Amino acid sequence: MLTIHHLGNSRSERIIWLAEELAIPYTLVRHDRDPQTMRSPASLWAVSPLGKAPVIQDDGVTVSESGAVIEYLLQRYGNGRLQPAVGSAAWVNYLHWMHAAESTLMTPILFNLLSTMMQVNSPQMGGFVASELETLCKYISGQLSAHEYIAGDEFTAADIMVSYTLSLARMVPVPNFSLDDYPAIAAYLDRIQARPAFQRALQVQQG
């Protein structure tokens, strides 16, 4: 039986959503952040050497990191679902966005989130974040103008990776930047978050 360790307001939301998309039976173990520090509790450190989520346990195997967990679950339970055929044009886009979601795209969003949490008012940092997000959102808008989903015309696990990151940009205000200025992205988020599996995952997270 698959066990998903879930930390509130974390990337483990992606894994619950994927499990719902693939209809994988799973047990959910909840971990609550320290209300003062917002850090992971000891219970999560007991299963993750870095104290991070997501973490899954499956038949004696422990896997962490969003991308690795998603690839593991697709290989073990996907039967070809939620990923393009290897060698196709969509597969190249899929690989790109599976990795860009936690690197190029996440970097400015994480900088902005940390600056906001630490109440750091830096015009230089704000300018960097806004410029990076503008470049990225123009590129993503172009992708979504040509295709319904981030890797092509079919919903894939790359959408789960990317949409979580974009949702963070929606939640935390960025000076001189607004995701509302990119209607293709706003419509994309609304469209995929209306998926039944996403809504089921949301209910699970809310307990």
C-alpha positions as CSV (number, residue, x, y, z in Angstrom):
1,M,0.0,0.0,0.0
2,L,1.3,3.5,-0.9
3,T,1.7,5.9,2.0
4,I,1.8,9.6,1.2
5,H,3.3,11.8,3.9
6,H,1.6,15.2,3.7
7,L,2.8,18.4,5.2
8,G,0.3,21.3,5.0
9,N,1.0,24.0,2.4
10,S,3.8,22.0,0.8
11,R,4.7,20.3,-2.5
12,S,3.1,17.1,-1.2
13,E,-0.2,18.5,-2.6
14,R,1.2,17.5,-6.0
15,I,1.4,13.9,-5.0
16,I,-2.1,13.6,-3.6
17,W,-3.4,15.1,-6.8
18,L,-1.4,12.6,-8.9
19,A,-2.6,9.7,-6.8
20,E,-6.2,10.8,-7.4
21,E,-5.6,11.2,-11.1
22,L,-4.2,7.7,-11.4
23,A,-6.8,6.2,-8.9
24,I,-4.0,4.8,-6.8
25,P,-5.1,3.5,-3.4
26,Y,-3.1,5.3,-0.7
27,T,-2.9,6.0,3.0
28,L,-2.4,9.7,3.9
29,V,-0.2,10.5,7.0
30,R,-0.6,14.2,8.0
31,H,2.2,16.2,9.6
32,D,1.6,19.6,11.1
33,R,4.0,22.5,10.9
34,D,5.4,24.1,14.1
35,P,3.0,27.1,14.5
36,Q,5.9,29.4,15.5
37,T,8.6,28.5,13.1
38,M,6.5,26.9,10.3
39,R,9.1,24.1,10.1
40,S,8.4,20.4,9.8
41,P,7.6,18.4,12.9
42,A,9.8,15.6,14.3
43,S,7.3,13.0,12.8
44,L,8.3,14.1,9.3
45,W,12.0,14.1,10.1
46,A,11.6,10.5,11.1
47,V,10.8,9.5,7.5
48,S,12.7,12.2,5.6
49,P,16.4,12.9,6.3
50,L,15.8,16.5,5.2
51,G,12.5,16.9,7.0
52,K,10.8,17.8,3.7
53,A,7.6,16.8,1.9
54,P,6.6,15.1,-0.2
55,V,7.8,11.7,1.0
56,I,6.2,8.4,0.0
57,Q,6.6,4.9,1.3
58,D,5.7,2.1,-1.1
59,D,6.4,-1.6,-0.4
60,G,9.5,-0.8,1.6
61,V,10.8,1.9,-0.7
62,T,11.0,5.5,0.4
63,V,11.1,8.3,-2.2
64,S,11.3,12.1,-1.7
65,E,11.4,15.2,-4.0
66,S,8.3,16.0,-6.1
67,G,9.8,15.2,-9.5
68,A,11.3,11.9,-8.3
69,V,8.1,10.9,-6.5
70,I,6.0,11.6,-9.6
71,E,8.3,9.7,-11.9
72,Y,8.4,6.8,-9.6
73,L,4.6,6.7,-9.4
74,L,4.2,7.0,-13.1
75,Q,6.6,4.2,-13.7
76,R,5.0,1.9,-11.1
77,Y,1.3,2.7,-11.5
78,G,0.9,4.9,-14.6
79,N,0.8,2.3,-17.4
80,G,1.7,5.1,-19.8
81,R,-0.8,7.6,-18.5
82,L,-0.1,11.3,-17.9
83,Q,3.1,11.3,-19.9
84,P,3.6,11.6,-23.7
85,A,5.2,8.9,-25.8
86,V,9.0,8.9,-25.6
87,G,10.5,10.6,-28.6
88,S,7.4,12.7,-29.4
89,A,7.6,16.5,-29.6
90,A,5.3,16.6,-26.5
91,W,7.7,14.3,-24.6
92,V,10.5,16.9,-25.1
93,N,8.3,19.7,-23.7
94,Y,7.2,17.3,-20.9
95,L,10.8,16.7,-19.8
96,H,11.5,20.5,-20.0
97,W,8.6,21.5,-17.8
98,M,8.9,18.6,-15.3
99,H,12.3,20.0,-14.5
100,A,11.7,23.7,-15.1
101,A,8.9,23.8,-12.5
102,E,11.3,23.3,-9.6
103,S,14.3,25.2,-11.1
104,T,13.8,28.1,-13.5
105,L,10.2,28.8,-12.6
106,M,10.4,28.2,-8.8
107,T,13.5,30.3,-8.2
108,P,12.0,33.9,-8.4
109,I,8.8,32.7,-6.7
110,L,10.8,31.3,-3.8
111,F,12.9,34.4,-3.5
112,N,9.7,36.5,-3.4
113,L,8.1,34.2,-0.8
114,L,11.1,34.3,1.5
115,S,11.5,38.0,1.1
116,T,7.9,38.5,2.1
117,M,8.1,36.1,5.1
118,M,11.3,37.8,6.3
119,Q,9.8,41.3,5.6
120,V,12.8,42.2,3.5
121,N,12.1,45.3,1.5
122,S,14.7,45.2,-1.3
123,P,14.0,47.1,-4.6
124,Q,16.8,45.1,-6.2
125,M,15.2,41.8,-5.2
126,G,11.8,43.0,-6.2
127,G,13.0,44.1,-9.6
128,F,14.8,40.8,-10.2
129,V,11.7,38.7,-9.2
130,A,9.3,40.8,-11.4
131,S,11.6,40.7,-14.4
132,E,12.2,37.0,-14.1
133,L,8.4,36.3,-13.7
134,E,7.6,38.5,-16.7
135,T,10.0,36.6,-18.9
136,L,8.7,33.3,-17.7
137,C,5.0,34.2,-18.0
138,K,5.4,35.5,-21.5
139,Y,7.0,32.2,-22.5
140,I,4.4,30.1,-20.7
141,S,1.6,32.3,-22.3
142,G,3.0,31.5,-25.7
143,Q,3.0,27.8,-24.9
144,L,-0.6,27.9,-23.7
145,S,-1.7,29.9,-26.7
146,A,-0.6,27.1,-29.0
147,H,-1.7,24.2,-26.7
148,E,-4.2,23.6,-24.0
149,Y,-1.7,22.2,-21.6
150,I,1.9,23.0,-20.8
151,A,3.5,20.1,-22.7
152,G,1.0,19.8,-25.5
153,D,-2.6,19.0,-26.2
154,E,-3.0,16.5,-23.4
155,F,-3.0,16.9,-19.6
156,T,0.2,15.4,-18.1
157,A,2.1,15.2,-14.9
158,A,4.1,18.2,-16.0
159,D,0.9,20.2,-15.5
160,I,0.8,19.0,-11.9
161,M,4.4,20.2,-11.4
162,V,4.0,23.6,-13.1
163,S,0.6,24.6,-11.9
164,Y,1.6,24.2,-8.2
165,T,4.5,26.6,-8.8
166,L,2.3,29.1,-10.7
167,S,-0.3,28.9,-8.0
168,L,2.4,30.2,-5.5
169,A,2.9,33.2,-7.8
170,R,-0.8,33.8,-7.6
171,M,-0.9,33.7,-3.8
172,V,2.0,35.9,-2.8
173,P,1.9,39.5,-4.3
174,V,5.0,40.6,-6.3
175,P,5.7,44.3,-6.7
176,N,5.2,45.5,-10.2
177,F,3.9,42.1,-11.4
178,S,0.5,40.4,-11.6
179,L,-0.4,37.0,-12.9
180,D,-3.8,38.6,-13.9
181,D,-1.9,40.3,-16.7
182,Y,-1.5,36.9,-18.4
183,P,-5.1,35.7,-19.1
184,A,-3.9,32.5,-20.8
185,I,-2.2,31.4,-17.6
186,A,-5.1,32.4,-15.3
187,A,-7.5,30.5,-17.6
188,Y,-5.1,27.5,-17.6
189,L,-5.0,27.4,-13.8
190,D,-8.7,27.7,-13.5
191,R,-9.2,24.9,-16.1
192,I,-6.9,22.3,-14.6
193,Q,-7.9,23.1,-11.0
194,A,-11.5,22.3,-12.1
195,R,-10.5,18.7,-12.8
196,P,-12.3,16.2,-10.6
197,A,-9.1,14.7,-9.4
198,F,-7.8,18.1,-8.3
199,Q,-11.0,18.8,-6.4
200,R,-10.8,15.4,-4.7
201,A,-7.2,16.0,-3.7
202,L,-8.3,19.4,-2.3
203,Q,-10.9,17.8,-0.1
204,V,-8.4,15.2,1.1
205,Q,-5.9,18.0,2.0
206,Q,-8.6,19.9,3.9
207,G,-9.4,16.8,5.9
